[in-house]
Amino acid sequence: MATKIPATHARLYKNIFVCKNCKSKIRSDPRKVLEGKVRCRKCQKKVFRPIRKK
């Protein structure tokens, strides 16, 4: 099995959230997402979830 490289893991999963409405990805600070200060670029909603790790 291959070992996981920390730099790759951070680039793919750190601070990336997915819009629950249109499924588009956005990179943002988690605190801003929780406070509702971040909007989706496509649908302008404020509801996000963390990206799923494979």
mmCIF file as Biopython writes it, N, C-alpha, C and O atoms, coordinates in Angstrom:
data_model
#
loop_
_atom_site.group_PDB
_atom_site.id
_atom_site.type_symbol
_atom_site.label_atom_id
_atom_site.label_alt_id
_atom_site.label_comp_id
_atom_site.label_asym_id
_atom_site.label_entity_id
_atom_site.label_seq_id
_atom_site.pdbx_PDB_ins_code
_atom_site.Cartn_x
_atom_site.Cartn_y
_atom_site.Cartn_z
_atom_site.occupancy
_atom_site.B_iso_or_equiv
_atom_site.auth_seq_id
_atom_site.auth_asym_id
_atom_site.pdbx_PDB_model_num
ATOM 1   N N  . MET A ? 1  ? 0.829   -1.174 0.000  1.0 0.0 1  A 1 
ATOM 2   C CA . MET A ? 1  ? 0.000   0.000  0.000  1.0 0.0 1  A 1 
ATOM 3   C C  . MET A ? 1  ? 0.884   1.251  0.000  1.0 0.0 1  A 1 
ATOM 4   O O  . MET A ? 1  ? 1.942   1.272  0.628  1.0 0.0 1  A 1 
ATOM 5   N N  . ALA A ? 2  ? 0.449   2.265  -0.692 1.0 0.0 2  A 1 
ATOM 6   C CA . ALA A ? 2  ? 1.210   3.504  -0.752 1.0 0.0 2  A 1 
ATOM 7   C C  . ALA A ? 2  ? 0.994   4.332  0.509  1.0 0.0 2  A 1 
ATOM 8   O O  . ALA A ? 2  ? -0.089  4.336  1.095  1.0 0.0 2  A 1 
ATOM 9   N N  . THR A ? 3  ? 2.036   5.023  0.902  1.0 0.0 3  A 1 
ATOM 10  C CA . THR A ? 3  ? 1.903   5.909  2.053  1.0 0.0 3  A 1 
ATOM 11  C C  . THR A ? 3  ? 1.284   7.229  1.601  1.0 0.0 3  A 1 
ATOM 12  O O  . THR A ? 3  ? 1.455   7.648  0.457  1.0 0.0 3  A 1 
ATOM 13  N N  . LYS A ? 4  ? 0.571   7.867  2.504  1.0 0.0 4  A 1 
ATOM 14  C CA . LYS A ? 4  ? -0.067  9.133  2.172  1.0 0.0 4  A 1 
ATOM 15  C C  . LYS A ? 4  ? 0.916   10.276 2.384  1.0 0.0 4  A 1 
ATOM 16  O O  . LYS A ? 4  ? 1.578   10.363 3.418  1.0 0.0 4  A 1 
ATOM 17  N N  . ILE A ? 5  ? 0.998   11.136 1.399  1.0 0.0 5  A 1 
ATOM 18  C CA . ILE A ? 5  ? 1.894   12.286 1.473  1.0 0.0 5  A 1 
ATOM 19  C C  . ILE A ? 5  ? 1.126   13.443 2.108  1.0 0.0 5  A 1 
ATOM 20  O O  . ILE A ? 5  ? 0.057   13.806 1.618  1.0 0.0 5  A 1 
ATOM 21  N N  . PRO A ? 6  ? 1.643   14.029 3.186  1.0 0.0 6  A 1 
ATOM 22  C CA . PRO A ? 6  ? 0.906   15.100 3.875  1.0 0.0 6  A 1 
ATOM 23  C C  . PRO A ? 6  ? 0.612   16.310 2.989  1.0 0.0 6  A 1 
ATOM 24  O O  . PRO A ? 6  ? -0.450  16.918 3.119  1.0 0.0 6  A 1 
ATOM 25  N N  . ALA A ? 7  ? 1.520   16.667 2.103  1.0 0.0 7  A 1 
ATOM 26  C CA . ALA A ? 7  ? 1.292   17.829 1.240  1.0 0.0 7  A 1 
ATOM 27  C C  . ALA A ? 7  ? 0.134   17.576 0.278  1.0 0.0 7  A 1 
ATOM 28  O O  . ALA A ? 7  ? -0.677  18.468 0.027  1.0 0.0 7  A 1 
ATOM 29  N N  . THR A ? 8  ? 0.060   16.379 -0.250 1.0 0.0 8  A 1 
ATOM 30  C CA . THR A ? 8  ? -1.028  16.039 -1.159 1.0 0.0 8  A 1 
ATOM 31  C C  . THR A ? 8  ? -2.354  15.986 -0.414 1.0 0.0 8  A 1 
ATOM 32  O O  . THR A ? 8  ? -3.370  16.470 -0.914 1.0 0.0 8  A 1 
ATOM 33  N N  . HIS A ? 9  ? -2.349  15.412 0.758  1.0 0.0 9  A 1 
ATOM 34  C CA . HIS A ? 9  ? -3.569  15.313 1.564  1.0 0.0 9  A 1 
ATOM 35  C C  . HIS A ? 9  ? -4.094  16.708 1.902  1.0 0.0 9  A 1 
ATOM 36  O O  . HIS A ? 9  ? -5.300  16.947 1.836  1.0 0.0 9  A 1 
ATOM 37  N N  . ALA A ? 10 ? -3.203  17.626 2.259  1.0 0.0 10 A 1 
ATOM 38  C CA . ALA A ? 10 ? -3.611  18.990 2.588  1.0 0.0 10 A 1 
ATOM 39  C C  . ALA A ? 10 ? -4.167  19.708 1.365  1.0 0.0 10 A 1 
ATOM 40  O O  . ALA A ? 10 ? -5.148  20.444 1.472  1.0 0.0 10 A 1 
ATOM 41  N N  . ARG A ? 11 ? -3.555  19.502 0.212  1.0 0.0 11 A 1 
ATOM 42  C CA . ARG A ? 11 ? -4.002  20.178 -1.008 1.0 0.0 11 A 1 
ATOM 43  C C  . ARG A ? 11 ? -5.383  19.691 -1.442 1.0 0.0 11 A 1 
ATOM 44  O O  . ARG A ? 11 ? -6.198  20.480 -1.921 1.0 0.0 11 A 1 
ATOM 45  N N  . LEU A ? 12 ? -5.646  18.403 -1.278 1.0 0.0 12 A 1 
ATOM 46  C CA . LEU A ? 12 ? -6.910  17.833 -1.743 1.0 0.0 12 A 1 
ATOM 47  C C  . LEU A ? 12 ? -8.064  18.036 -0.773 1.0 0.0 12 A 1 
ATOM 48  O O  . LEU A ? 12 ? -9.210  18.158 -1.207 1.0 0.0 12 A 1 
ATOM 49  N N  . TYR A ? 13 ? -7.793  18.075 0.537  1.0 0.0 13 A 1 
ATOM 50  C CA . TYR A ? 13 ? -8.890  18.043 1.501  1.0 0.0 13 A 1 
ATOM 51  C C  . TYR A ? 13 ? -8.939  19.200 2.494  1.0 0.0 13 A 1 
ATOM 52  O O  . TYR A ? 13 ? -9.970  19.392 3.139  1.0 0.0 13 A 1 
ATOM 53  N N  . LYS A ? 14 ? -7.872  19.975 2.643  1.0 0.0 14 A 1 
ATOM 54  C CA . LYS A ? 14 ? -7.860  21.016 3.666  1.0 0.0 14 A 1 
ATOM 55  C C  . LYS A ? 14 ? -8.620  22.251 3.192  1.0 0.0 14 A 1 
ATOM 56  O O  . LYS A ? 14 ? -8.359  22.771 2.107  1.0 0.0 14 A 1 
ATOM 57  N N  . ASN A ? 15 ? -9.551  22.712 4.002  1.0 0.0 15 A 1 
ATOM 58  C CA . ASN A ? 15 ? -10.325 23.929 3.757  1.0 0.0 15 A 1 
ATOM 59  C C  . ASN A ? 15 ? -11.177 23.868 2.492  1.0 0.0 15 A 1 
ATOM 60  O O  . ASN A ? 15 ? -11.456 24.910 1.899  1.0 0.0 15 A 1 
ATOM 61  N N  . ILE A ? 16 ? -11.593 22.690 2.067  1.0 0.0 16 A 1 
ATOM 62  C CA . ILE A ? 16 ? -12.455 22.560 0.886  1.0 0.0 16 A 1 
ATOM 63  C C  . ILE A ? 16 ? -13.833 22.103 1.342  1.0 0.0 16 A 1 
ATOM 64  O O  . ILE A ? 16 ? -13.972 21.148 2.106  1.0 0.0 16 A 1 
ATOM 65  N N  . PHE A ? 17 ? -14.838 22.805 0.858  1.0 0.0 17 A 1 
ATOM 66  C CA . PHE A ? 17 ? -16.223 22.520 1.220  1.0 0.0 17 A 1 
ATOM 67  C C  . PHE A ? 17 ? -17.046 22.375 -0.052 1.0 0.0 17 A 1 
ATOM 68  O O  . PHE A ? 17 ? -16.686 22.908 -1.102 1.0 0.0 17 A 1 
ATOM 69  N N  . VAL A ? 18 ? -18.169 21.639 0.053  1.0 0.0 18 A 1 
ATOM 70  C CA . VAL A ? 18 ? -19.044 21.378 -1.077 1.0 0.0 18 A 1 
ATOM 71  C C  . VAL A ? 18 ? -20.414 21.978 -0.777 1.0 0.0 18 A 1 
ATOM 72  O O  . VAL A ? 18 ? -20.955 21.803 0.314  1.0 0.0 18 A 1 
ATOM 73  N N  . CYS A ? 19 ? -20.963 22.682 -1.752 1.0 0.0 19 A 1 
ATOM 74  C CA . CYS A ? 19 ? -22.292 23.270 -1.601 1.0 0.0 19 A 1 
ATOM 75  C C  . CYS A ? 19 ? -23.318 22.148 -1.558 1.0 0.0 19 A 1 
ATOM 76  O O  . CYS A ? 19 ? -23.274 21.233 -2.380 1.0 0.0 19 A 1 
ATOM 77  N N  . LYS A ? 20 ? -24.238 22.213 -0.609 1.0 0.0 20 A 1 
ATOM 78  C CA . LYS A ? 20 ? -25.254 21.169 -0.483 1.0 0.0 20 A 1 
ATOM 79  C C  . LYS A ? 20 ? -26.338 21.296 -1.542 1.0 0.0 20 A 1 
ATOM 80  O O  . LYS A ? 20 ? -27.088 20.347 -1.771 1.0 0.0 20 A 1 
ATOM 81  N N  . ASN A ? 21 ? -26.434 22.444 -2.186 1.0 0.0 21 A 1 
ATOM 82  C CA . ASN A ? 21 ? -27.465 22.650 -3.193 1.0 0.0 21 A 1 
ATOM 83  C C  . ASN A ? 21 ? -26.991 22.249 -4.591 1.0 0.0 21 A 1 
ATOM 84  O O  . ASN A ? 21 ? -27.637 21.439 -5.256 1.0 0.0 21 A 1 
ATOM 85  N N  . CYS A ? 22 ? -25.859 22.814 -5.041 1.0 0.0 22 A 1 
ATOM 86  C CA . CYS A ? 22 ? -25.417 22.583 -6.425 1.0 0.0 22 A 1 
ATOM 87  C C  . CYS A ? 22 ? -24.165 21.720 -6.536 1.0 0.0 22 A 1 
ATOM 88  O O  . CYS A ? 22 ? -23.696 21.470 -7.647 1.0 0.0 22 A 1 
ATOM 89  N N  . LYS A ? 23 ? -23.612 21.259 -5.414 1.0 0.0 23 A 1 
ATOM 90  C CA . LYS A ? 23 ? -22.464 20.345 -5.368 1.0 0.0 23 A 1 
ATOM 91  C C  . LYS A ? 23 ? -21.165 20.944 -5.908 1.0 0.0 23 A 1 
ATOM 92  O O  . LYS A ? 23 ? -20.274 20.193 -6.305 1.0 0.0 23 A 1 
ATOM 93  N N  . SER A ? 24 ? -21.031 22.255 -5.935 1.0 0.0 24 A 1 
ATOM 94  C CA . SER A ? 24 ? -19.778 22.853 -6.383 1.0 0.0 24 A 1 
ATOM 95  C C  . SER A ? 24 ? -18.814 22.973 -5.203 1.0 0.0 24 A 1 
ATOM 96  O O  . SER A ? 24 ? -19.241 23.118 -4.057 1.0 0.0 24 A 1 
ATOM 97  N N  . LYS A ? 25 ? -17.517 22.911 -5.489 1.0 0.0 25 A 1 
ATOM 98  C CA . LYS A ? 25 ? -16.498 22.961 -4.445 1.0 0.0 25 A 1 
ATOM 99  C C  . LYS A ? 25 ? -15.995 24.388 -4.273 1.0 0.0 25 A 1 
ATOM 100 O O  . LYS A ? 25 ? -15.904 25.153 -5.233 1.0 0.0 25 A 1 
ATOM 101 N N  . ILE A ? 26 ? -15.669 24.728 -3.030 1.0 0.0 26 A 1 
ATOM 102 C CA . ILE A ? 26 ? -15.106 26.039 -2.725 1.0 0.0 26 A 1 
ATOM 103 C C  . ILE A ? 26 ? -14.077 25.867 -1.621 1.0 0.0 26 A 1 
ATOM 104 O O  . ILE A ? 26 ? -14.262 25.071 -0.700 1.0 0.0 26 A 1 
ATOM 105 N N  . ARG A ? 27 ? -12.988 26.625 -1.724 1.0 0.0 27 A 1 
ATOM 106 C CA . ARG A ? 27 ? -11.947 26.578 -0.702 1.0 0.0 27 A 1 
ATOM 107 C C  . ARG A ? 27 ? -12.100 27.819 0.171  1.0 0.0 27 A 1 
ATOM 108 O O  . ARG A ? 27 ? -12.055 28.949 -0.316 1.0 0.0 27 A 1 
ATOM 109 N N  . SER A ? 28 ? -12.282 27.588 1.468  1.0 0.0 28 A 1 
ATOM 110 C CA . SER A ? 28 ? -12.488 28.704 2.381  1.0 0.0 28 A 1 
ATOM 111 C C  . SER A ? 28 ? -12.111 28.302 3.797  1.0 0.0 28 A 1 
ATOM 112 O O  . SER A ? 28 ? -11.961 27.121 4.107  1.0 0.0 28 A 1 
ATOM 113 N N  . ASP A ? 29 ? -11.963 29.297 4.639  1.0 0.0 29 A 1 
ATOM 114 C CA . ASP A ? 29 ? -11.654 29.072 6.043  1.0 0.0 29 A 1 
ATOM 115 C C  . ASP A ? 29 ? -12.855 28.431 6.733  1.0 0.0 29 A 1 
ATOM 116 O O  . ASP A ? 29 ? -13.973 28.915 6.562  1.0 0.0 29 A 1 
ATOM 117 N N  . PRO A ? 30 ? -12.666 27.355 7.510  1.0 0.0 30 A 1 
ATOM 118 C CA . PRO A ? 30 ? -13.795 26.687 8.164  1.0 0.0 30 A 1 
ATOM 119 C C  . PRO A ? 30 ? -14.593 27.586 9.104  1.0 0.0 30 A 1 
ATOM 120 O O  . PRO A ? 30 ? -15.807 27.427 9.229  1.0 0.0 30 A 1 
ATOM 121 N N  . ARG A ? 31 ? -13.923 28.529 9.765  1.0 0.0 31 A 1 
ATOM 122 C CA . ARG A ? 31 ? -14.629 29.429 10.675 1.0 0.0 31 A 1 
ATOM 123 C C  . ARG A ? 31 ? -15.612 30.312 9.911  1.0 0.0 31 A 1 
ATOM 124 O O  . ARG A ? 31 ? -16.717 30.562 10.392 1.0 0.0 31 A 1 
ATOM 125 N N  . LYS A ? 32 ? -15.224 30.786 8.725  1.0 0.0 32 A 1 
ATOM 126 C CA . LYS A ? 32 ? -16.115 31.621 7.921  1.0 0.0 32 A 1 
ATOM 127 C C  . LYS A ? 32 ? -17.320 30.824 7.423  1.0 0.0 32 A 1 
ATOM 128 O O  . LYS A ? 32 ? -18.428 31.352 7.334  1.0 0.0 32 A 1 
ATOM 129 N N  . VAL A ? 33 ? -17.096 29.553 7.099  1.0 0.0 33 A 1 
ATOM 130 C CA . VAL A ? 33 ? -18.199 28.704 6.639  1.0 0.0 33 A 1 
ATOM 131 C C  . VAL A ? 33 ? -19.190 28.489 7.774  1.0 0.0 33 A 1 
ATOM 132 O O  . VAL A ? 33 ? -20.399 28.559 7.555  1.0 0.0 33 A 1 
ATOM 133 N N  . LEU A ? 34 ? -18.702 28.228 8.980  1.0 0.0 34 A 1 
ATOM 134 C CA . LEU A ? 34 ? -19.579 28.011 10.129 1.0 0.0 34 A 1 
ATOM 135 C C  . LEU A ? 34 ? -20.352 29.273 10.501 1.0 0.0 34 A 1 
ATOM 136 O O  . LEU A ? 34 ? -21.499 29.192 10.941 1.0 0.0 34 A 1 
ATOM 137 N N  . GLU A ? 35 ? -19.738 30.425 10.328 1.0 0.0 35 A 1 
ATOM 138 C CA . GLU A ? 35 ? -20.411 31.682 10.648 1.0 0.0 35 A 1 
ATOM 139 C C  . GLU A ? 35 ? -21.383 32.121 9.560  1.0 0.0 35 A 1 
ATOM 140 O O  . GLU A ? 35 ? -22.167 33.047 9.771  1.0 0.0 35 A 1 
ATOM 141 N N  . GLY A ? 36 ? -21.343 31.470 8.400  1.0 0.0 36 A 1 
ATOM 142 C CA . GLY A ? 36 ? -22.262 31.807 7.315  1.0 0.0 36 A 1 
ATOM 143 C C  . GLY A ? 36 ? -21.827 32.995 6.490  1.0 0.0 36 A 1 
ATOM 144 O O  . GLY A ? 36 ? -22.665 33.641 5.860  1.0 0.0 36 A 1 
ATOM 145 N N  . LYS A ? 37 ? -20.543 33.303 6.472  1.0 0.0 37 A 1 
ATOM 146 C CA . LYS A ? 37 ? -20.038 34.448 5.724  1.0 0.0 37 A 1 
ATOM 147 C C  . LYS A ? 37 ? -19.658 34.096 4.287  1.0 0.0 37 A 1 
ATOM 148 O O  . LYS A ? 37 ? -19.368 34.986 3.488  1.0 0.0 37 A 1 
ATOM 149 N N  . VAL A ? 38 ? -19.658 32.812 3.956  1.0 0.0 38 A 1 
ATOM 150 C CA . VAL A ? 38 ? -19.248 32.362 2.627  1.0 0.0 38 A 1 
ATOM 151 C C  . VAL A ? 38 ? -20.477 31.988 1.822  1.0 0.0 38 A 1 
ATOM 152 O O  . VAL A ? 38 ? -21.372 31.301 2.314  1.0 0.0 38 A 1 
ATOM 153 N N  . ARG A ? 39 ? -20.512 32.451 0.565  1.0 0.0 39 A 1 
ATOM 154 C CA . ARG A ? 39 ? -21.613 32.109 -0.339 1.0 0.0 39 A 1 
ATOM 155 C C  . ARG A ? 39 ? -21.079 31.288 -1.501 1.0 0.0 39 A 1 
ATOM 156 O O  . ARG A ? 39 ? -19.915 31.408 -1.881 1.0 0.0 39 A 1 
ATOM 157 N N  . CYS A ? 40 ? -21.940 30.457 -2.056 1.0 0.0 40 A 1 
ATOM 158 C CA . CYS A ? 40 ? -21.589 29.661 -3.229 1.0 0.0 40 A 1 
ATOM 159 C C  . CYS A ? 40 ? -21.500 30.586 -4.451 1.0 0.0 40 A 1 
ATOM 160 O O  . CYS A ? 40 ? -22.291 31.519 -4.589 1.0 0.0 40 A 1 
ATOM 161 N N  . ARG A ? 41 ? -20.541 30.321 -5.328 1.0 0.0 41 A 1 
ATOM 162 C CA . ARG A ? 41 ? -20.379 31.147 -6.524 1.0 0.0 41 A 1 
ATOM 163 C C  . ARG A ? 41 ? -21.510 30.932 -7.520 1.0 0.0 41 A 1 
ATOM 164 O O  . ARG A ? 41 ? -21.885 31.854 -8.244 1.0 0.0 41 A 1 
ATOM 165 N N  . LYS A ? 42 ? -22.054 29.715 -7.562 1.0 0.0 42 A 1 
ATOM 166 C CA . LYS A ? 42 ? -23.079 29.392 -8.548 1.0 0.0 42 A 1 
ATOM 167 C C  . LYS A ? 42 ? -24.486 29.752 -8.091 1.0 0.0 42 A 1 
ATOM 168 O O  . LYS A ? 42 ? -25.214 30.451 -8.797 1.0 0.0 42 A 1 
ATOM 169 N N  . CYS A ? 43 ? -24.869 29.271 -6.905 1.0 0.0 43 A 1 
ATOM 170 C CA . CYS A ? 43 ? -26.274 29.392 -6.497 1.0 0.0 43 A 1 
ATOM 171 C C  . CYS A ? 43 ? -26.500 30.407 -5.372 1.0 0.0 43 A 1 
ATOM 172 O O  . CYS A ? 43 ? -27.644 30.645 -4.985 1.0 0.0 43 A 1 
ATOM 173 N N  . GLN A ? 44 ? -25.438 31.003 -4.845 1.0 0.0 44 A 1 
ATOM 174 C CA . GLN A ? 44 ? -25.515 32.041 -3.812 1.0 0.0 44 A 1 
ATOM 175 C C  . GLN A ? 44 ? -26.084 31.563 -2.478 1.0 0.0 44 A 1 
ATOM 176 O O  . GLN A ? 44 ? -26.527 32.388 -1.679 1.0 0.0 44 A 1 
ATOM 177 N N  . LYS A ? 45 ? -26.084 30.261 -2.214 1.0 0.0 45 A 1 
ATOM 178 C CA . LYS A ? 45 ? -26.550 29.731 -0.930 1.0 0.0 45 A 1 
ATOM 179 C C  . LYS A ? 45 ? -25.379 29.724 0.055  1.0 0.0 45 A 1 
ATOM 180 O O  . LYS A ? 45 ? -24.225 29.886 -0.341 1.0 0.0 45 A 1 
ATOM 181 N N  . LYS A ? 46 ? -25.685 29.537 1.337  1.0 0.0 46 A 1 
ATOM 182 C CA . LYS A ? 46 ? -24.664 29.551 2.383  1.0 0.0 46 A 1 
ATOM 183 C C  . LYS A ? 46 ? -24.520 28.213 3.090  1.0 0.0 46 A 1 
ATOM 184 O O  . LYS A ? 46 ? -23.946 28.160 4.178  1.0 0.0 46 A 1 
ATOM 185 N N  . VAL A ? 47 ? -25.021 27.132 2.508  1.0 0.0 47 A 1 
ATOM 186 C CA . VAL A ? 47 ? -25.026 25.830 3.170  1.0 0.0 47 A 1 
ATOM 187 C C  . VAL A ? 47 ? -23.950 24.947 2.535  1.0 0.0 47 A 1 
ATOM 188 O O  . VAL A ? 47 ? -24.021 24.616 1.352  1.0 0.0 47 A 1 
ATOM 189 N N  . PHE A ? 48 ? -22.949 24.571 3.346  1.0 0.0 48 A 1 
ATOM 190 C CA . PHE A ? 48 ? -21.826 23.766 2.863  1.0 0.0 48 A 1 
ATOM 191 C C  . PHE A ? 48 ? -21.613 22.568 3.764  1.0 0.0 48 A 1 
ATOM 192 O O  . PHE A ? 48 ? -22.067 22.539 4.908  1.0 0.0 48 A 1 
ATOM 193 N N  . ARG A ? 49 ? -20.910 21.576 3.225  1.0 0.0 49 A 1 
ATOM 194 C CA . ARG A ? 49 ? -20.468 20.415 3.986  1.0 0.0 49 A 1 
ATOM 195 C C  . ARG A ? 49 ? -18.998 20.189 3.655  1.0 0.0 49 A 1 
ATOM 196 O O  . ARG A ? 49 ? -18.548 20.609 2.589  1.0 0.0 49 A 1 
ATOM 197 N N  . PRO A ? 50 ? -18.236 19.542 4.532  1.0 0.0 50 A 1 
ATOM 198 C CA . PRO A ? 50 ? -16.840 19.226 4.211  1.0 0.0 50 A 1 
ATOM 199 C C  . PRO A ? 50 ? -16.763 18.209 3.071  1.0 0.0 50 A 1 
ATOM 200 O O  . PRO A ? 50 ? -17.683 17.414 2.881  1.0 0.0 50 A 1 
ATOM 201 N N  . ILE A ? 51 ? -15.681 18.237 2.327  1.0 0.0 51 A 1 
ATOM 202 C CA . ILE A ? 51 ? -15.517 17.273 1.236  1.0 0.0 51 A 1 
ATOM 203 C C  . ILE A ? 51 ? -15.256 15.887 1.840  1.0 0.0 51 A 1 
ATOM 204 O O  . ILE A ? 51 ? -14.604 15.775 2.878  1.0 0.0 51 A 1 
ATOM 205 N N  . ARG A ? 52 ? -15.753 14.856 1.203  1.0 0.0 52 A 1 
ATOM 206 C CA . ARG A ? 52 ? -15.571 13.492 1.708  1.0 0.0 52 A 1 
ATOM 207 C C  . ARG A ? 52 ? -14.207 12.967 1.325  1.0 0.0 52 A 1 
ATOM 208 O O  . ARG A ? 52 ? -13.768 13.115 0.185  1.0 0.0 52 A 1 
ATOM 209 N N  . LYS A ? 53 ? -13.540 12.353 2.286  1.0 0.0 53 A 1 
ATOM 210 C CA . LYS A ? 53 ? -12.236 11.766 2.035  1.0 0.0 53 A 1 
ATOM 211 C C  . LYS A ? 53 ? -12.420 10.349 1.520  1.0 0.0 53 A 1 
ATOM 212 O O  . LYS A ? 53 ? -13.186 9.573  2.091  1.0 0.0 53 A 1 
ATOM 213 N N  . LYS A ? 54 ? -11.734 10.016 0.464  1.0 0.0 54 A 1 
ATOM 214 C CA . LYS A ? 54 ? -11.880 8.704  -0.168 1.0 0.0 54 A 1 
ATOM 215 C C  . LYS A ? 54 ? -11.042 7.664  0.544  1.0 0.0 54 A 1 
ATOM 216 O O  . LYS A ? 54 ? -11.039 6.498  0.149  1.0 0.0 54 A 1 
#
